[in-house]
């Protein structure tokens, strides 16, 4: 809190004084501030009246600071610099559209965040805030302009982000320890990682197997944790190439079988306001997600 007897000058007065002192004339200061030279003179006169002392030597051409004016300029320059550094005072920030996006953790880490630089370059007018949701518990972090969900898109009127597939992936070291896996039926003797978010049933059906969901081992309620467990050699994960692309590229995870299946659930966008920053982001995210999924599936197809 300022002391009761402190009188603050106007920002316009301070800016007029600083510009005139730096540029050497009221006219040049007026051009920079987009006002008239008369307005600059009046603002400086009001500032001098408030301070009770002249800041310029009158009649000098170019204008010359008084001793007090020189001291005051150093103080004012520092203060204006601090104010100019506040993001909300900058016009570019004031003009930006703010967009809050919520997404499940693994999707955010493996698909969204690695591509954000491209979105920022294409849409510098949009300021993004990315927050995480918890899909299995249906926990969302408050209101969001764009929501990425994992589940039944049709039931919620959602827009599917990418038509993903799933297949078994494992660490090479684990496969070396196991008996040879020549057919899908050989998985009966292998450790299968389990998560309610990605059930094995669709892949078992595609392989012609009638099997219940795996019942042994920890139950991991997160796709990222399931992939990390597979990387650690703890078991075979039923996974999406789109989410495992980094590990497929490095050979940390490899396909056990190349048979793929349509997963039980898909990533989708909830409906949002059209004709806005949300629409631009949604269109970009759909195209980006489809591209990532296609690239990841190509890694599996060519045996990388």
C-alpha positions as CSV (number, residue, x, y, z in Angstrom):
1,X,0.0,0.0,0.0
2,X,1.3,3.5,-0.9
3,X,1.6,6.1,1.9
4,X,-1.4,8.5,2.0
5,X,0.7,11.5,1.0
6,X,2.2,9.8,-2.2
7,X,0.8,11.3,-5.4
8,X,1.4,9.1,-8.5
9,X,1.9,10.7,-11.9
10,X,0.0,9.4,-14.8
11,X,1.5,6.7,-17.0
12,X,0.9,9.0,-20.0
13,X,2.9,11.7,-18.4
14,X,5.8,9.4,-17.6
15,X,5.8,8.0,-21.1
16,X,5.8,11.5,-22.6
17,X,8.7,12.6,-20.4
18,X,10.8,9.4,-21.1
19,X,10.2,9.6,-24.9
20,X,11.0,13.3,-25.1
21,X,14.2,12.9,-23.0
22,X,15.3,9.9,-25.0
23,X,14.5,11.3,-28.5
24,X,15.5,14.9,-27.8
25,X,12.3,16.7,-28.9
26,X,8.6,16.8,-28.2
27,X,7.9,16.3,-31.9
28,X,9.7,13.0,-32.2
29,X,8.2,11.9,-28.9
30,X,4.7,12.7,-30.3
31,X,5.4,10.6,-33.4
32,X,6.4,7.6,-31.3
33,X,3.4,7.9,-29.0
34,X,1.0,8.7,-31.8
35,X,-0.2,12.0,-30.3
36,X,0.5,15.7,-31.0
37,X,3.5,17.6,-29.9
38,X,1.1,19.9,-28.0
39,X,-0.2,16.9,-26.1
40,X,3.3,15.8,-25.2
41,X,4.0,19.3,-23.9
42,X,0.9,19.4,-21.8
43,X,1.6,15.9,-20.3
44,X,5.1,16.9,-19.3
45,X,3.9,20.3,-17.9
46,X,1.3,18.4,-15.7
47,X,4.1,16.0,-14.6
48,X,6.4,19.0,-13.7
49,X,3.5,20.6,-11.8
50,X,2.9,17.5,-9.8
51,X,6.6,17.1,-9.0
52,X,7.0,20.8,-8.3
53,X,10.2,21.2,-10.3
54,X,11.1,21.6,-14.0
55,X,12.5,18.6,-15.8
56,X,13.6,20.3,-19.0
57,X,15.5,23.6,-19.6
58,X,13.0,25.7,-21.5
59,X,14.0,27.3,-24.8
60,X,16.9,24.9,-25.5
61,X,16.9,23.2,-28.9
62,X,17.3,20.3,-28.7
63,X,15.6,20.0,-25.4
64,X,17.9,19.6,-22.4
65,X,17.2,17.9,-19.1
66,X,17.7,19.7,-15.9
67,X,19.8,18.0,-13.2
68,X,16.6,16.8,-11.5
69,X,15.3,15.7,-14.9
70,X,18.4,13.5,-15.4
71,X,18.0,11.8,-12.1
72,X,14.3,11.4,-12.6
73,X,14.8,9.9,-16.0
74,X,16.9,7.0,-14.6
75,X,14.2,6.3,-12.0
76,X,11.3,6.5,-14.5
77,X,13.1,4.5,-17.1
78,X,13.5,1.6,-14.7
79,X,9.9,1.8,-13.6
80,X,8.5,1.9,-17.1
81,X,10.8,-1.1,-18.0
82,X,9.2,-3.1,-15.2
83,X,5.7,-2.2,-16.3
84,X,6.5,-3.0,-20.0
85,X,7.8,-6.5,-19.0
86,X,4.4,-7.5,-17.5
87,X,2.9,-9.9,-20.1
88,X,-0.6,-8.5,-19.7
89,X,0.5,-5.0,-20.6
90,X,1.8,-6.2,-24.0
91,X,-0.5,-5.8,-27.0
92,X,0.4,-9.1,-28.5
93,X,-0.7,-10.9,-25.3
94,X,-3.9,-8.8,-25.0
95,X,-4.8,-9.7,-28.6
96,X,-4.1,-13.4,-28.2
97,X,-7.0,-15.9,-27.9
98,X,-6.7,-18.1,-24.8
99,X,-7.6,-21.8,-25.3
100,X,-7.8,-24.4,-22.5
101,X,-7.3,-28.0,-23.7
102,X,-7.8,-31.1,-21.5
103,X,-6.5,-34.5,-22.5
104,X,-5.7,-37.9,-21.0
105,X,-2.1,-38.1,-19.8
106,X,-0.7,-40.6,-22.3
107,X,-2.3,-38.9,-25.3
108,X,-1.0,-35.6,-24.1
109,X,2.5,-36.8,-23.6
110,X,2.9,-39.0,-26.6
111,X,0.8,-37.2,-29.3
112,X,-0.2,-33.7,-28.3
113,X,2.8,-32.1,-26.6
114,X,5.4,-33.3,-29.2
115,X,3.4,-31.6,-31.9
116,X,2.6,-28.3,-30.1
117,X,5.5,-26.4,-31.7
118,X,3.9,-26.8,-35.1
119,X,0.5,-25.6,-33.9
120,X,2.2,-22.5,-32.2
121,X,4.0,-21.7,-35.5
122,X,0.8,-21.9,-37.5
123,X,-1.4,-20.1,-34.9
124,X,0.7,-17.6,-32.9
125,X,-2.6,-15.7,-32.1
126,X,-3.8,-18.6,-29.9
127,X,-2.4,-19.1,-26.4
128,X,-2.8,-22.7,-25.2
129,X,-3.1,-24.1,-21.7
130,X,-2.9,-27.9,-21.6
131,X,-4.3,-29.7,-18.5
132,X,-4.7,-33.4,-17.8
133,X,-7.8,-35.5,-17.3
134,X,-8.2,-39.0,-15.8
135,X,-10.2,-41.0,-18.4
136,X,-11.0,-44.1,-16.4
137,X,-12.4,-42.2,-13.4
138,X,-14.0,-39.6,-15.8
139,X,-12.3,-36.8,-13.9
140,X,-11.9,-33.5,-15.9
141,X,-9.9,-30.5,-14.6
142,X,-12.8,-28.0,-14.6
143,X,-14.0,-26.2,-17.7
144,X,-12.0,-26.6,-20.9
145,X,-12.6,-25.2,-24.3
146,X,-11.5,-28.4,-26.0
147,X,-11.7,-31.8,-24.4
148,X,-10.0,-34.9,-25.6
149,X,-11.7,-38.0,-24.3
150,X,-11.1,-41.8,-24.5
151,X,-14.2,-44.0,-24.8
152,X,-17.3,-44.3,-26.9
153,X,-17.3,-41.4,-29.3
154,X,-20.7,-42.1,-30.7
155,X,-22.4,-42.2,-27.3
156,X,-21.2,-38.7,-26.6
157,X,-21.6,-37.2,-30.0
158,X,-17.8,-36.9,-30.2
159,X,-15.4,-36.5,-33.2
160,X,-13.0,-39.4,-33.5
161,X,-9.4,-38.1,-33.6
162,X,-7.8,-41.1,-35.3
163,X,-8.8,-44.6,-36.2
164,X,-6.3,-46.4,-34.0
165,X,-5.4,-50.1,-33.9
166,X,-4.0,-52.3,-31.1
167,X,-1.5,-55.2,-31.2
168,X,0.8,-56.9,-28.6
169,X,4.1,-55.2,-28.0
170,X,6.9,-56.4,-25.7
171,X,10.5,-55.6,-24.8
172,X,13.0,-57.8,-26.8
173,X,14.6,-58.9,-23.5
174,X,11.3,-60.3,-22.3
175,X,10.8,-62.2,-25.6
176,X,14.2,-63.8,-25.2
177,X,13.3,-65.1,-21.8
178,X,9.9,-66.6,-22.9
179,X,9.3,-69.8,-24.9
180,X,8.9,-69.0,-28.6
181,X,5.6,-67.2,-29.4
182,X,4.8,-68.6,-32.9
183,X,1.0,-68.3,-32.8
184,X,-1.4,-66.1,-30.8
185,X,-2.4,-69.2,-28.8
186,X,1.1,-69.3,-27.4
187,X,0.3,-66.2,-25.4
188,X,-1.5,-68.5,-22.9
189,X,1.9,-69.0,-21.2
190,X,3.1,-65.4,-21.4
191,X,2.6,-62.6,-18.9
192,X,0.0,-60.2,-20.3
193,X,-0.2,-56.7,-18.9
194,X,-3.7,-55.7,-18.0
195,X,-5.5,-52.3,-17.9
196,X,-9.3,-51.7,-18.0
197,X,-8.6,-48.8,-20.4
198,X,-7.4,-51.2,-23.1
199,X,-9.0,-54.6,-22.8
200,X,-7.5,-57.6,-24.7
201,X,-10.9,-58.9,-25.9
202,X,-10.9,-57.2,-29.3
203,X,-7.5,-58.5,-30.2
204,X,-8.3,-62.0,-28.9
205,X,-11.4,-62.0,-31.2
206,X,-9.4,-60.8,-34.2
207,X,-6.9,-63.7,-33.5
208,X,-9.7,-66.2,-33.3
209,X,-9.1,-66.9,-29.6
210,X,-11.8,-67.2,-27.0
211,X,-10.1,-66.0,-23.9
212,X,-11.1,-64.0,-20.8
213,X,-9.2,-60.8,-19.8
214,X,-5.9,-61.5,-18.1
215,X,-6.2,-61.9,-14.4
216,X,-2.6,-62.0,-13.1
217,X,-0.3,-59.2,-12.3
218,X,-1.0,-55.6,-11.3
219,X,-4.0,-53.8,-12.8
220,X,-2.6,-50.6,-14.4
221,X,-5.3,-47.9,-14.8
222,X,-3.2,-45.8,-17.2
223,X,-2.0,-46.5,-20.7
224,X,1.3,-44.8,-20.2
225,X,2.0,-46.9,-17.1
226,X,1.1,-50.1,-19.1
227,X,3.7,-49.1,-21.8
228,X,6.3,-48.3,-19.2
229,X,5.7,-51.8,-17.6
230,X,6.2,-53.4,-21.0
231,X,9.4,-51.4,-21.6
232,X,10.6,-52.7,-18.2
233,X,10.1,-56.2,-19.4
234,X,7.3,-57.0,-17.0
235,X,4.9,-58.3,-19.6
236,X,3.3,-58.0,-23.0
237,X,1.1,-54.9,-23.5
238,X,-1.8,-54.6,-25.9
239,X,-0.9,-51.1,-27.2
240,X,-1.5,-48.6,-29.9
241,X,1.4,-47.8,-32.2
242,X,0.5,-44.1,-32.0
243,X,1.2,-44.1,-28.3
244,X,4.2,-46.4,-28.5
245,X,5.8,-44.7,-31.5
246,X,8.9,-43.5,-29.7
247,X,9.6,-47.0,-28.3
248,X,8.9,-48.6,-31.7
249,X,11.4,-46.2,-33.4
250,X,14.1,-47.1,-30.9
251,X,13.4,-50.8,-30.8
252,X,12.7,-50.7,-27.1
253,X,9.3,-52.3,-27.9
254,X,8.7,-54.7,-30.8
255,X,5.5,-56.3,-32.1
256,X,4.9,-59.8,-30.8
257,X,2.5,-60.5,-33.7
258,X,1.6,-58.0,-36.5
259,X,-2.1,-58.9,-36.3
260,X,-3.9,-55.7,-35.4
261,X,-7.5,-55.1,-34.1
262,X,-9.8,-52.2,-33.7
263,X,-9.6,-51.2,-30.0
264,X,-12.6,-51.2,-27.7
265,X,-12.4,-47.4,-27.4
266,X,-11.1,-44.4,-29.4
267,X,-9.8,-41.0,-28.6
268,X,-12.3,-38.3,-29.6
269,X,-13.2,-34.6,-29.1
270,X,-16.3,-33.5,-27.3
271,X,-18.4,-31.0,-29.2
272,X,-17.2,-27.4,-28.9
273,X,-18.1,-23.9,-30.1
274,X,-17.7,-23.7,-33.9
275,X,-16.0,-20.8,-35.7
276,X,-13.5,-20.1,-32.9
277,X,-10.0,-20.8,-31.7
278,X,-11.4,-24.1,-30.5
279,X,-12.5,-25.1,-34.0
280,X,-9.0,-24.2,-35.4
281,X,-7.4,-26.3,-32.7
282,X,-9.8,-29.2,-33.2
283,X,-9.2,-29.3,-37.0
284,X,-5.4,-29.2,-36.4
285,X,-5.5,-31.9,-33.8
286,X,-7.6,-34.3,-35.9
287,X,-5.1,-33.9,-38.9
288,X,-2.1,-34.3,-36.6
289,X,-3.5,-37.3,-34.7
290,X,-4.3,-39.1,-38.0
291,X,-0.8,-38.4,-39.3
292,X,0.9,-39.7,-36.1
293,X,-1.3,-42.8,-36.2
294,X,-0.4,-43.5,-39.8
295,X,3.3,-43.0,-39.2
296,X,3.3,-45.3,-36.2
297,X,1.4,-48.0,-38.1
298,X,4.0,-47.8,-40.9
299,X,6.7,-48.6,-38.3
300,X,4.9,-51.8,-37.4
301,X,4.2,-52.7,-41.1
302,X,7.8,-52.4,-42.2
303,X,9.1,-54.2,-39.1
304,X,10.9,-51.3,-37.5
